[in-house]
Each structure stands twice: as structure tokens, then as C-alpha cells.
Amino acid sequence: MPDPDRQHGRSWRDGLLLSVGTLTVLRVPPPAVVDRRSGGIAMAIAPLAVLPLAGTVALLAWLLPTHLDVDHVVTAIVCVGVLALGTRALHLDGLSDVADGLTSGHDRQRSLTVMKSGAAGPAGVAALVLVLLLQIVAAAAVTLHQHGWAVVGLGVVVSRATLALACARPVPAARADGLAAPLAGTVPVVVAALVWLAALAASAAVYDTTDLPWWRGPVAVAVGLLVALVVLRRCVTRFGGVTGDVFGALVETSFAAVLAASTTRFVFFAG
């Protein structure tokens, strides 16, 4: 008779391997079993799976301007570039495809076909340019602050919490095949809510340790959550559900939103 505790432990191990192997370039053993249970765990713990990548980006955001006297804009470009390389540009590809799908007309099936083609159209290119520019400019502004490197790292982690949101049980898959099909609806709503509560708490702790008012972190995270909800709702309405490309679009737009919110006078500089 199968041991439930052993199966539970194996699911967590498989979920962690699936999350790290999918969301980063880190080489890890393949999961023994990929099913809806391990998939749900992978999406729920995505913020933890990218901690090594977030730490690398935060280290660069601290080291380059502080100890190597690198310009803050150049630092931001390096950080965003390393982040893209560290994820195989998977999320950027999703952002481009979603933009093309949303602007391809009003037919759901045509939109899904355009997204699946993989070719970047004008809308996709424009979305990439605008979102990357926003990430770079916002990251440059944030790193002007003494402890801005921690905020950049926080943005990387928090943006991956959108995957739990996208895979919450009320959200369907847009099609029967693809990355999202076995993952959609695998995260209980309570778990998705707990992931975001943890993100809010972590942001408060990060800001507090940098001698910044603790409430600024949750405000920036809340902005990232709001942007993710708007994008998710639009995609579900337009495509009939989520796809792997939608996952990527949520990550990239929420990361840009958290950084942009952190540059405002109200959030970042106000006393």
C-alpha cells in the first residue's frame, strides 16, 4: 500500500524541481512525476524557486554602482539582461505573444493561433520595448537609492507570485494542449491568497531592514498585484483562459509595475 507521507514528500520534491527547472536556467534533475499536484506546488512556490536568480540580480544592483562605479542606467540594463538570460527569455516571449494575440482581432481561435505561431508581430515588439524600457528606467531610478538593490531583488521574487494567481482554481486553460493545460486550476484560491500575503509580508520586512518605512513595500507589491489582475482578466476574457504565454506576460508586467511603483515619490521617497 503506498505511503501517503512518502508520496506527499515526493510531490513537493517534484514540484520544486519542476519550478526551478522551468523558471530558471539552473540545471536540476528532472522531476520523477509531473502531474497536477506537483504542478500546483511548482506554481505556488515559484517565488522561492527564483531566489537564486533574484539574489544574483540584487547582488549586481548593489555591486556595480556601489563598488565598481558603474552608471545606474548601465547597471539596470545589466540586471534586466541577466534576468532575461536567467529565465531563457521565456517570460519575454510570452509577453510578446500575448500582445500579438490581444491585437489580432476579435476571434478567440485566431488569437490563440497567432500566439502559438511564435513569430513576433508589431504589437509584440512594441510591448517588449515598452516593458523592458520601463523595467530598465525604473530599476535605474531605484538603484539610485542606497538600498535600491534589495527592492530590485524583491521585484523579481514578487513577480513570480503571479503564477499562483494565474493557476488559481477558478481560472481555466485557454486550450487543451500547451504549458498551461496541466497547470491551470491547480492552485487553491486560499493558497494563492497566502502566497500574496507572504509577498506583502516579505516586502514589508525587506523595506524595514533597509531603514525605509515598512509600508512602502506592501504598496509597491499591491500595485504589482493590481496590474497582474488587470492583465489576467483581460487575457481570460479574450482567450477564454490562460496559456503559458499569459504566465510570462503576467511575470514581466508585474515586475515592471513593482519597480515603477517603487520609484514614485509617494512609495519610495516620501517620509
C-alpha positions, 0 to 999 in steps of 0.5 A: 500500500503506498505511503501517503507521507512518502508520496506527499514528500515526493510531490513537493520534491517534484514540484520544486524541481519542476519550478526551478527547472522551468523558471530558471536556467539552473540545471536540476534533475528532472522531476520523477512525476509531473502531474497536477499536484506537483504542478500546483506546488511548482506554481505556488512556490515559484517565488522561492524557486527564483531566489537564486536568480533574484539574489544574483540580480540584487547582488549586481544592483548593489555591486556595480554602482556601489563598488565598481562605479558603474552608471545606474542606467548601465547597471539596470540594463545589466540586471534586466539582461541577466534576468532575461538570460536567467529565465531563457527569455521565456517570460519575454516571449510570452509577453510578446505573444500575448500582445500579438494575440490581444491585437489580432482581432476579435476571434478567440481561435485566431488569437490563440493561433497567432500566439502559438505561431511564435513569430513576433508581430508589431504589437509584440515588439512594441510591448517588449520595448515598452516593458523592458524600457520601463523595467530598465528606467525604473530599476535605474531610478531605484538603484539610485537609492542606497538600498535600491538593490534589495527592492530590485531583488524583491521585484523579481521574487514578487513577480513570480507570485503571479503564477499562483494567481494565474493557476488559481482554481477558478481560472481555466486553460485557454486550450487543451494542449500547451504549458498551461493545460496541466497547470491551470486550476491547480492552485487553491484560491486560499493558497494563492491568497497566502502566497500574496500575503507572504509577498506583502509580508516579505516586502514589508520586512525587506523595506524595514531592514533597509531603514525605509518605512515598512509600508512602502513595500506592501504598496509597491507589491499591491500595485504589482498585484493590481496590474497582474489582475488587470492583465489576467482578466483581460487575457481570460476574457479574450482567450477564454483562459490562460496559456503559458504565454499569459504566465510570462506576460503576467511575470514581466508586467508585474515586475515592471509595475513593482519597480515603477511603483517603487520609484514614485515619490509617494512609495519610495521617497516620501517620509 
